[in-house]
């Protein structure tokens, strides 16, 4: 089984978790609230997942982790934990952009807007030609004003939307997927990480993708 099962870690949003996947098959997934003591819950969650499935560290082909954008604290915890497990198990690690992981929730390969809440009416957003990890970007990931994103999608058809940023846009801006899909899943992180690593190779160092520094203003025009 070595090289086929991937562990996914998600900690960018208010609900995180861990998952084991083989290809597109989800073997097990455990969701955990991202709280102040989340760092103390990740490794026990991984241990529970392994015990539940009978998978051993030797069976793991790699570790994927959501790198953001999202919670500063959550991203740091997730990245550090993934690298620690990677080195401890001697397995490759791969960072996965959180917006790409959310796009995987789309039901098919039609264009998808991914939009998550930032603060003060701002959103982290990107749009993709489809749900596949290597499909082209329609506009690059960034922090935008909600108005800029709404104007960009106003005249588009056949696009679906996903993410907590729906609360910052008018309801009829885009055809939104069910709210249950608004939080990234660790299983999606694992699926995409395996594909990214296969094509690009592993990451020797994982850096959180914050998309902005403190005090940076949102972009008010979508490219």
C-alpha positions as CSV (number, residue, x, y, z in Angstrom):
1,X,0.0,0.0,0.0
2,X,3.0,2.3,0.3
3,X,2.8,5.3,-2.0
4,X,-1.0,5.0,-2.3
5,X,-2.5,6.3,0.9
6,X,-2.2,10.0,1.8
7,X,-2.8,11.8,5.0
8,X,-4.5,15.2,4.8
9,X,-4.5,17.9,7.5
10,X,-6.8,20.9,7.3
11,X,-6.5,23.7,9.8
12,X,-7.2,26.9,7.9
13,X,-10.8,27.5,9.0
14,X,-12.9,27.2,12.1
15,X,-13.3,23.4,11.6
16,X,-10.3,21.4,10.8
17,X,-9.5,17.7,10.7
18,X,-7.5,14.9,9.3
19,X,-8.2,12.3,6.7
20,X,-6.8,9.3,4.9
21,X,-7.4,8.8,1.2
22,X,-6.4,6.4,-1.5
23,X,-6.7,8.1,-4.9
24,X,-10.2,9.7,-4.7
25,X,-11.4,7.2,-2.1
26,X,-11.8,8.5,1.4
27,X,-10.8,5.8,3.8
28,X,-11.6,7.8,7.0
29,X,-12.1,11.5,7.9
30,X,-12.1,13.0,11.4
31,X,-13.3,16.6,11.8
32,X,-11.9,18.7,14.8
33,X,-12.8,22.3,15.7
34,X,-9.9,24.6,15.3
35,X,-9.4,26.1,18.8
36,X,-6.7,27.5,20.9
37,X,-5.6,24.0,21.8
38,X,-5.8,22.6,18.3
39,X,-2.1,21.9,18.3
40,X,-2.8,19.4,21.1
41,X,-5.5,17.6,19.1
42,X,-3.9,17.0,15.7
43,X,-1.6,14.2,16.6
44,X,-4.2,12.3,18.7
45,X,-6.6,12.7,15.8
46,X,-4.1,11.1,13.4
47,X,-3.5,8.3,15.9
48,X,-7.2,7.7,16.1
49,X,-7.5,7.7,12.3
50,X,-4.8,5.1,12.0
51,X,-6.3,2.9,14.6
52,X,-9.7,3.1,13.1
53,X,-8.5,2.1,9.6
54,X,-5.7,-0.3,10.6
55,X,-3.3,1.8,8.5
56,X,0.3,2.0,9.7
57,X,2.8,4.9,9.1
58,X,4.6,2.6,6.8
59,X,1.5,2.5,4.6
60,X,1.4,6.3,4.2
61,X,2.7,7.6,0.8
62,X,2.7,11.3,1.9
63,X,1.2,14.1,4.0
64,X,-0.8,16.9,2.6
65,X,-1.7,20.1,4.5
66,X,-3.8,23.1,3.7
67,X,-1.6,26.2,3.5
68,X,-4.1,29.0,3.3
69,X,-5.3,31.6,3.1
70,X,-7.1,31.3,6.4
71,X,-6.4,31.5,10.1
72,X,-2.9,32.7,10.9
73,X,-2.6,30.4,13.9
74,X,-4.3,27.5,12.3
75,X,-2.1,27.6,9.2
76,X,1.1,27.7,11.4
77,X,-0.1,24.8,13.4
78,X,-1.0,22.7,10.4
79,X,2.2,23.4,8.5
80,X,4.4,22.7,11.5
81,X,2.5,19.5,12.3
82,X,2.7,18.2,8.7
83,X,6.4,18.8,8.5
84,X,7.0,17.1,11.9
85,X,5.0,14.0,10.8
86,X,6.8,14.1,7.4
87,X,10.2,14.0,9.0
88,X,9.3,11.6,11.7
89,X,7.8,9.1,9.3
90,X,10.3,9.9,6.5
91,X,7.4,10.6,4.1
92,X,7.0,13.4,1.6
93,X,4.8,16.4,2.4
94,X,2.9,18.7,0.1
95,X,1.2,22.0,0.7
96,X,-2.2,22.6,-0.8
97,X,-3.7,26.0,-1.4
98,X,-7.0,26.2,0.5
99,X,-9.0,27.8,-2.3
100,X,-8.0,24.9,-4.6
101,X,-9.2,22.4,-1.9
102,X,-12.5,24.2,-1.7
103,X,-12.9,24.1,-5.5
104,X,-12.8,20.3,-5.4
105,X,-16.3,20.4,-3.9
106,X,-17.7,21.5,-7.2
107,X,-20.1,18.9,-8.7
108,X,-18.5,18.9,-12.1
109,X,-15.9,20.8,-14.1
110,X,-17.8,24.0,-14.8
111,X,-16.1,27.3,-13.7
112,X,-16.1,27.7,-9.9
113,X,-15.7,30.8,-7.8
114,X,-14.1,30.2,-4.4
115,X,-14.7,32.9,-1.9
116,X,-14.0,32.9,1.8
117,X,-14.5,35.6,4.4
118,X,-11.5,37.7,5.4
119,X,-12.6,40.7,7.5
120,X,-14.3,44.1,7.1
121,X,-16.3,43.1,4.0
122,X,-13.2,41.6,2.3
123,X,-12.8,38.2,0.9
124,X,-10.1,35.7,-0.1
125,X,-11.1,34.7,-3.6
126,X,-10.1,33.0,-6.8
127,X,-11.9,31.5,-9.8
128,X,-11.0,28.4,-11.7
129,X,-12.0,26.8,-15.0
130,X,-13.0,23.7,-13.1
131,X,-12.5,21.6,-10.0
132,X,-9.3,19.8,-11.1
133,X,-6.0,20.7,-9.3
134,X,-4.3,21.9,-12.5
135,X,-7.1,23.7,-14.3
136,X,-6.3,27.3,-15.2
137,X,-7.1,30.3,-12.9
138,X,-9.7,32.7,-14.2
139,X,-8.3,35.3,-11.7
140,X,-5.4,34.7,-9.2
141,X,-5.9,34.0,-5.5
142,X,-5.9,37.3,-3.5
143,X,-7.6,39.4,-1.0
144,X,-10.4,41.4,-2.7
145,X,-13.2,43.7,-1.7
146,X,-16.5,41.8,-1.9
147,X,-17.7,44.5,-4.4
148,X,-14.9,43.7,-6.8
149,X,-15.7,40.0,-6.9
150,X,-19.4,40.7,-7.3
151,X,-18.7,43.0,-10.3
152,X,-16.5,40.4,-11.9
153,X,-19.1,37.6,-11.7
154,X,-22.1,39.8,-12.5
155,X,-22.3,39.0,-16.2
156,X,-21.1,35.4,-16.1
157,X,-23.2,32.3,-16.6
158,X,-22.8,28.7,-15.7
159,X,-20.5,29.4,-12.8
160,X,-20.9,27.8,-9.3
161,X,-19.7,29.3,-6.1
162,X,-18.4,27.9,-2.8
163,X,-17.1,29.3,0.4
164,X,-18.0,31.4,3.5
165,X,-17.6,34.5,1.5
166,X,-21.1,34.1,0.2
167,X,-22.2,36.1,3.2
168,X,-20.3,39.1,1.9
169,X,-21.9,38.9,-1.6
170,X,-25.5,39.3,-2.7
171,X,-27.3,35.9,-2.8
172,X,-28.0,36.0,-6.6
173,X,-24.4,36.9,-7.5
174,X,-23.6,33.3,-8.4
175,X,-25.2,29.8,-8.0
176,X,-23.8,28.8,-4.7
177,X,-23.3,25.2,-3.7
178,X,-24.8,24.0,-0.4
179,X,-23.4,25.7,2.7
180,X,-22.1,22.4,4.0
181,X,-19.4,22.6,1.4
182,X,-18.1,26.1,2.5
183,X,-15.4,24.7,4.8
184,X,-12.4,22.9,3.3
185,X,-12.2,19.2,4.0
186,X,-9.0,17.3,5.0
187,X,-9.9,14.6,2.5
188,X,-9.9,17.2,-0.3
189,X,-6.5,18.3,0.9
190,X,-5.1,14.8,0.8
191,X,-6.5,14.1,-2.7
192,X,-5.0,17.2,-4.2
193,X,-1.7,16.9,-2.3
194,X,-1.2,13.4,-3.8
195,X,-1.8,14.8,-7.3
196,X,0.4,17.9,-6.8
197,X,3.3,15.8,-5.4
198,X,3.0,13.3,-8.3
199,X,3.4,16.1,-10.9
200,X,5.6,18.6,-9.0
201,X,7.4,16.7,-6.4
202,X,7.2,17.1,-2.6
203,X,7.8,20.3,-0.7
204,X,11.0,20.4,1.4
205,X,9.6,23.3,3.4
206,X,6.0,24.3,3.7
207,X,5.2,28.0,4.0
208,X,1.7,29.2,4.9
209,X,0.0,31.2,2.2
210,X,-1.4,34.2,4.0
211,X,-2.0,36.3,0.8
212,X,-1.5,39.5,2.7
213,X,0.4,41.0,5.6
214,X,-1.1,42.9,8.5
215,X,-2.5,46.2,7.5
216,X,-2.5,45.4,3.7
217,X,-5.6,46.6,1.9
218,X,-7.8,44.5,-0.2
219,X,-7.7,44.9,-4.0
220,X,-10.8,46.7,-5.3
221,X,-10.5,45.4,-8.9
222,X,-10.4,41.8,-9.9
223,X,-7.7,41.3,-12.6
